[in-house]
Amino acid sequence: MTDCLTAEDAARYRAGELASLDDLQRIDSHLAGCERCRAAVRAGNDASALARQIVSRVGDSTCLDFDTRARWVDGESDAAEREVVESHIAFCGPCAEDVAALRSFKEELSREPARIARHSGSGLWEWIRGGIGAPAYRWPLALGGAVAAACLGGLFVYAALTRTTVQESQNIRRQVAAARTESANARRTLALAQDQVKRLETKLGQSEQEKSALQQTARSATTKAQELERRFALLNGSSTNEPHSPPTRLALTLKDAGGEVGLDQRGMLSGVPTLRPDQRGALAAALKSGRVMVSKQIAALVGKGGTLMGPAAPGPFRLFGPIGTASADDRPTLKWQPLPGATGYTVTIVDDLEHSEAATGTVTASSDGTVSWKPTVPLPGGRVYRWFVAAHKDGAEVQSPTRSDPPARFLVLERAHAESVQRNLAGAGRSHLARGMAYFTAGLLDEAEGEFQALVRMNPNSTVVKRLLDSVRAVRATPHHQ
């Protein structure tokens, strides 16, 4: 035949990718009369493609075409085609009825062997097509076939359009329902978020009110304390000016950054900043005794291990701090002495109560006199921590402190306590004596030691100031028990 299928038409027909219904009808009509093209199409099919080519498509429904049913009834189908046909008629009633009708028709024709024998060379169905194509039947059958094809095509188109419209309508309804569900969920989420915002705003307003009330109370307490101190000073001055009162002598005088500090024989301070009565009493007691009392936080810290590891603690290399002290910074800087030959260090901080790792990090080797590291995450306040450093040297780790050495511990102050320390420092002004006592009371031994060292430099001949500094340093080296 001159109008045989091209390779592209055959491939698109096998893949079920024809552009229009007209192309499908044209190729089906051609394949019905061209055994060569049918063989070519079958030769390029796999099982799934063969299943697509041997069915006619109308919308989403699939049924067997006439040639496929005829080959199966005649026993001319190959294995793949037989499997497809038998699987299809097992669930498709119309195709099963058509196959049964073809079988019955074949059986009726088989009762006339003489007539069938004359056409056996061309095959049963080719003989039937030949008879139908005779001149006596051509025009009526052609006209009837055309009318039937037109009706059938119209029905197919109507069914396809109807099914497509129904499916599109169903898809739209599903999309609308999904959109409504998402909208309802979004509204519920928005309502919850708005409710949470209102609650947070209410809590924020209450917190602001409480903060304002506390600030007002603090201001009132400060005013009252200042008034009491003024009255006390007036009373003290009037009592010393009585005719029969002997003049008050200063038992001790010190140079300080804010001026001269005096302590009289009755234990009254002069030349110090405006402090609370308890702070003034602590300063007076420290100057009288030449020592400062260890804070409760540090006493509890030392009591956990019996012996507190100080700055000069043993080990393969020395840890500088923080050790045996409190820290107002929730990300304290850890410092240690470099180990000769080390290529790097691993630092680990452990929660002393829960025995769990709180922070860890690595540091490259340094030729400086001190190596330092700072945690990347804040440590929870009000907790005691211990830390150690592992130096990497010659493919091995050298840890300090060792397991037999006392642990290196420090305390992180709670936020409220750290803020209180800052307020006390603001009241102490530039006074090294007052600032040192504020630091020591909070357990910040490193900072307290620094203030007392400055005080010693200003009073190099004062044994009292040297004893204050020695008492701070003794806390790290002397065991304490609760």
Summary of the structure (lengths in Angstrom):
residues: 482
radius of gyration: 51.0
end to end distance: 111.7
largest distance: 164.8
contacts: 1316
relative contact order: 0.07
helix: 57%
strand: 15%
